[in-house]
Amino acid sequence: MTARTGRLRLGFQVWGQYVTWDELMAIGRDVDELGFDELWANDHFLPPIPAADGEIGQLDGPVFEGWSTLFGWAGVTHHVRMGCLVSGAGYRNPALLVKMATALDHATKGRAVLGLGAGWLEREHEAFGFDFPPLRQRIDRFMEAAAICRLLLHGETVNVAGDWYVMDGARNDPPPVQQPLPLAIGGSGEKRTLRIVAANADIWNADGDDPDSFRRRSGILDEHCRVIGRDPAAIERTAGLPPPCIRATRDDAIAALTSTLERQSIPRAVAADMAARSPFVGTVQSVASRLREHRDAGLQAAMFDWPAPFDRATLEALAGPVRDALER
């Protein structure tokens, strides 16, 4: 795998469900003022949380739309990079998505990223009237969308008559502030998704893997890049990671995160299991140690899941002693 060194960027994928608008704007401001690097919304219309049987996406609940959240954050932040982690190709026309990301780039003076994925939550698509074909076809659609986004972000005029999208002279005008505005692709499918990343992405956002799995898949991405003649170092490596919680003891941290997840309407037994399984629930020293393992595996930016009610103690621990430990 291509060697990567440097400071590990820290940030959050803020959950848009079971939260007020004022709380969303406040956490965006806090993440920015505490000097974190990343502030991402998610792109869901139903809560992507587990029910009592562990099945994800079966519960109804209040959810704020992700791109609207980003434009709200644009007005209360000054430094942090932001985007949707990630927008589903099944309910976001790629050309329109590029226009939206470009407007966000101007609103933030060059801090936007366009995040794109294949889409995975079937009930969400069906509830809102979007097609949800079998996986192979979803990846086909995603591949077309990624290629269109890349061309438009690089200033090309797009004429395409594909299986999923038809465009006749599509252009992205005005252009974004960044040249080019980065395209982030989420997913870790080794045969097709990572090939799409190699061909189109500036940023790869991996599923929340352990360091060894991340290192292995990053090596596969490197090989896909070499096959098409692209420098593997041109693609930033990031990952969505489970929720953190930092306390004086691991037991205290598990209890605190369990309480937070219960406020998300996750059943207590499921919430307790989720908290206990997160490798980033514990003391400052244990969380910093796990992050070092990810950094040493080649991770360049960690995007923690971040559910409301937002845990100020953990936020300050990550901004202070954890970040200090990582930089020593």
N, C-alpha and C positions, 0 to 999 in steps of 0.2 A: 504494500500500500504506500502511496505517496506520503512522505513525512510531512507533518504539519505541526508547527509550534506557535507559541504566542499566547496572549491572554484569552482566557475563556470568557466569552460574552454571556451575560446572564439576563434573563427576561422571563416573560410570562405570556401564556395564552389564557386570557381572562375569560371565564365562562360567562355567557350572556344570559343565563337563566337564573330565576329566583333571586333577582337583584333589582334595585331601583335605578333609574337613570342617574340620579344624583350620586349614588354609590359608584356607578361605573365611571362617571366623570372624575370623582374624587380619587379612585384608585389609579386612573390614568395619570392624574397630576402627581400623585405620590410616587409612582414608579419613575416618572421623569425626574422629579426633584431629588430623589435618592440616588440618581446616577446610574440606574440600570440601562441596559443597552437595547432591549427588545420589549415591545408592547404589541401584542397580537390579539385580535378578536377571533372567535370561531364563527363559522358560517353554517348555522343550523336554524331550523324553524321549529323543531321539537327538541326537548331536552335529551341529549345523548348520554343518558345515565341509566344504570341498571335497575331493574325491578327486583322483587323479592327472589325470583328464580335466577337472577344474574343476567337475564336477557336485556340487552341495551336497546333503547329506543321505543319501548312499549308504553312509557308514561307520558301523559300530557302535562303541560306546565307553561308558565310565562317565560318567553324568550325574546330578547331584543335582537333585531336584525344587525348582523355584524358590520356591514359597510356603513350603515348609519352611525353606528358606534364609533367607527374610525374617524368619521368627519367631526363627531363631537370631540374626540380626543385631539384632533388637529388644532382645535381652538384653545386647549388648556395645556399643551405640551410644547417643548422647545428643542429637545435634543434626541429623544428616543426614536428608534426605527420602528415602523409599524406596518401591519398588513393583516389580512385574514389568513388563518392557518387551518385549512386552506379552503378556497371556494370550489364548489363542486361543478364539474363540467356539465352535469346533467341539468342544472337550473341556472347557469350563468353563460349566456352567449359570449364567446371569447372576445369578439370585437368590442362589444359593449363593456365587458370587464376591463379591457385595456383603457377605454375612455374613462371609466370610473377611477382606475388606479392613477391615471395621468392627472385627473383633477385633484386627487388626494396628494399627489406629488407636489403640485403647485401650492395646495393649501398648507403643506408642511415644509415648504421650501427645500424639497429634495430628500424626504425621509421615508418615502413609501416603497413598499414591495408588493408585487402582484403574486399572490399565492394561488396555486391551482392543484386540484386533485381529481380523481375519477368519480368520487362520490360513493358512499357505502351504506347510508341509512335508508333502507327500503321504505319503511313506513312513512318517513318524512317526504320522500318523493311522491309517493302515492297520495298522501294527504293534501298536498299542494298542487297536484295535477301534472307532475313531471314524470316522463318516462323513466323506467328503471329496468333496462334490458339485462340479460345475463352478463356475467363478469367479462367475458371475452369481448362482447360488444361495447360494454362501458369503457374498457381499455382502448378499443378502437376509437371511440368518440373522444376520449381524453387525449389520445395521440394527435388527432386532428386539431383539437383545441389548443394544445401546447404549441404546435407548429405555427398556428395562426397568431397566437400571442407573441411568440418570439419575433416573427416577421414584422408585426406592427410596432412592437417596442423598439425595433432596430430601424424604424423609419421607412419600411418597405410598403408599397401598395400591394394589397392582397386581392388576387383574383383566384377563386377556388370553387370547384364544383365537386365537393366530396360526398361521402356517404352520409355525413351528419350535418355539414355546414356548406352553404352556398353564399359566396360573396363576390361582388362585382365592383372592383375599384375601391375597396375599403382602405381608408387611411387614418392615421392617428395624428390629427392636427387640431390644436397645437401640440408639439412634442412635449414630453415630460421634461422636468428640470434636470433629472439625471440622464446621462447618455452612456449606456441605456439604463432605463429603469429596470431593476433586477426582477427576474422571474424566479420564484421559488416553487418547486414541485414537491409535493408530499407523497410519501409511500415508499415501501421497501420491497415490492415484488421484484425478484432477482432477474427474471427472464425478460419481462417487457417494461415494467415501470422504470427500472434503473436504466434501460436503454433510452427511454423517453427523457429521463433526467440528463443523460450524457449528451443527447442531441440538442436539448433546448434550454436547460436550466442554468441559472447563475448560482442558485442555492438549492441544495437538497435537504429536505426536512424528513428525517427518518422517523419511523415509528419508535415508541419508547422502548428501546432494546437495552439489554445489558451490554457492558463495554465490549465483551468478546464478540457478540453478535454484530454490534455496530462496526467493529473493526473488519470483520469478515465481509459484510455487505459493502462497506466502503471500498474494500479491495476489489469487489466485483464491479462496482461503479468505475473504479480506475481502469479496469480492463475494458469495459464498454467504451470508455473515452479513447483508449489507445486504438481500438478497432476502427473508430471513425476519424482518427487523427486529431483528437482534441486533447489539450493539456489537462490532465486530471486536476491540477492545482487551480484551474479556472473556476471550479465549482466549490463554493463554500459548503461545509458540512455542519448541519444543525440537527437537532432532535427534539421532538416533543417528549417531555418527561413527566412522570406522575407527580401529584401534588406534594410539595414539601411541607414539613412542619417541624419547627426547631424549639426544643425545650431543654431543661436541665437533665432530664432522663428520657430514654426512649418510651417508657410507659406513659409518661406525661404527654409526650408528643403524639402518641397513638390516640390517647383519649381526646386530646384537643382536636385532631383532624377528624376523628370519628364524629364529634359533635358538629363540626363544620359540614361534613358530608350529609349528616342527617337533616341539616337545614336545607339541603338540596332535594329533599324528599326521597333520599336513598334509604331503604330500610336499615335499621340499626345493625343487624348481623352482617349485611353486605357492606355497610359503611366501615364497620370495624375490620372486616377482612381487607378492604381496599387500603385502609390506613396502615394495617400491619404489613402489607405487601410492598408498600412504597419504600424504596431504598433511601429516600430522602426525608425520612421521618426519624428524628433522633436528636442528638446533640450537635453543636457546632462542629466538633471534631469529626464525628461520623459522617455528617453531610459533606463537609469539605473533602474528606477522604474519598467518598464515592464520586464526587465531581472530578477529583484528580484522576481517577481511573478512566472516566469518560474522556477527559482532556488528553490523557496519554494514549487513548485509542484513536485520537484524531478529531474529536468533537471540537468545533469552534464556537458554537453557540448553543446554550441550553435554554429551552423554552418550557418552563414549568406550567402544568395545568394549575389554574388559580381560581378556585370557587369562592363565592361569597358565602358567609360574611368574611371579609378579607382580614387575615391574621396579621396585625401590625407587628407583633413580636417576631414572627418569622420573617416578615419583610425587612425589619431593621437588622436582624441577625444575618440575613443574606447580604444586605448592603454593606454591613460593617465587618464583623469578625470572619464570616465565611469568605467574603471577597478578599480580605486581608490575608487569610490563610492560603488562598489560591495564588496570590501574587508573591508569596515568599519563596 
